[in-house]
Amino acid sequence: MNQFGDYEKFDALGLAKLVKDREVSAHELLAEAKARLAKFNPMINAVISPMDSLAESLIEKLDTSSPFAGVPFLVKDLMLPFAGFPMSNGSIAMKDYLPPEDGEMAKRLNASGLITFGKTSTSELGASALTNTAAFGETKNPWDLTRNSGGSSGGSSAAVAARIVPMAYSSDGGGSIRLPASYCGIFGFKPSRGLNKFEDLTRAWAGAVVTHVSTLSVRDSAAYLDLVNGHTDHGYSIANPAQHTYLNAVTRPPKRLRIALITRAPTGTGVQAECINAARLAAKHCEALGHQVEESDWNFDGVELMRAFITIVFRYTSRDVGNVAKLLNIEQQNLAIELNTRFMAMVGSGIRDEQVQQALTVWKQVSDRLSDFYQRYDVILTPTVATPPLRSDAFDPNALEKLLMHGLIATGFAKKMFSNAFIDVIIHKALYQTPFTPIANATGQPAMSVPLYWGNDGLPHGAQFMATEGNDRLLFQLAAQLELEHPWKHKVPPLCR
């Protein structure tokens, strides 16, 4: 395998087959991944913490029968403890924190055959849709280095887009896999709630957060879900996958699907033309495959849902900041955290328990409404995001906003700010970028961003597909069908050419 040559042409399962067939060794693959890391990471800042000693130990005890045996792997540096390796959660406060033991997900990954050799950047506590932290700086988009890779799984998505690895661990609480996948031109899948039996984030954001991977190929994403769902424990075969596996789903086309195309943001905020173009092109591709596509609209109050979503995010950010302070044995006001995070935490501390319950009731009501919607349609198709890739400072507070935030924190008045009027400001300032993705997190549905469209600006714009909870196989079938007819793996960012 020539340096910077054939490596980038393989997905994770393809690399694992090379190891199993003894065409290359796990050491050779790791060396290639590190060489690409050394070349591209200084430009994009996707990987922020090496784990070389772990990688070497994993290779020494490698079981080549594992589906992903010998594949170089990166993990998002958010709430994923590996014993003795930094877990910063994107924060200066935790930059030197070394977990004393592996979490359950880390144990599973260590036993999977994947060769974890580094951690990727994320927004602080995963609370921003851009990856740009005081701790590590901005993670740039491989397609345009003047723009951000998205968040909060921006490091993982950028690393995959730059072909440092074909697959990287990520998490998604409001679109944090799908949004950066859209920005970076890769495949991003958010599984149904509860499918991953080993993730450490089951209580994060009231169940909105799930973990998965950012990938180049659809089949890698499906095979990884088999791994964490327990489907790989008994004679798992890549060449002839068992019928009950997610990998098997990608080998079979779906039935003729009824697809609802919705391009209006549920919040009523604007959606830029290139993002709508991405969804409409995906609709045309689906029609060409024989599926029925019909323009439709939301059957629930999107503003009410986003108010409920923000309620949960602010309340749980307050809880997360408090937990960091306890873990580090530091007074909360002395934590080295960013102004936006500190402000969110203080506002969130003023949210009452009954407001949280009301928000969760709205989540359930929207889930019920969408269940009715799925009596008519199999899949909902939308733009993944409402904007092209943004610049890293897009959400930075201006001088006046900083002054106000400092004052509200100092006086404690931030605890009393939470109201519908306050939330609506957040919707228009921040969630205008991501009005579509949080729906699946609130309802537990599976959703995916599929890279089918590159605009006149040369930037990727994903199309999002959602299905009813538990219907992950159907989405994988559709994604694989689209990938076969309109492949994207050959579309490589300019910096990698």
Protein Blocks (a to p, Z undefined) as FASTA:
>chain_A
ZZhilmmmpcfklmmmmmmnomacfklmmmmmmmmmmmmmmmnomafbdcfkmmmmmmmm
ocfkbmkgoiacddddehiacehiacekopaklmmpccfbdcfklmmmmmnopacfbdcd
ddehhlacbdcdfklopaddfklmkbcebjfklmmmmmmmnomagbdcdddfbopmmmmm
mmnopacddddehkamkbcklmgghhlaccddddfbfklmmmmmmmmnopmmnopafklc
cfkbmklmmmpccddddddddfbdfklpacdfklmmmmmmmmmmmmmnopacdddddfbd
fklmmmmmmmmmmmmmmmmmmmmmmmnopafklpccdfklmmmmmmmmmpcfklmmmmmm
mmmmmmmmmmmmmmmpmbdcddfblcdcddfklmgccfklmmmmmmmmmnommmmmgcfk
lmmmmmmmmmmmmmmlmmmmmnopacddddfbccfkopacdddddddehilmmmmmmmmm
mmmmmccklpccfklZZ
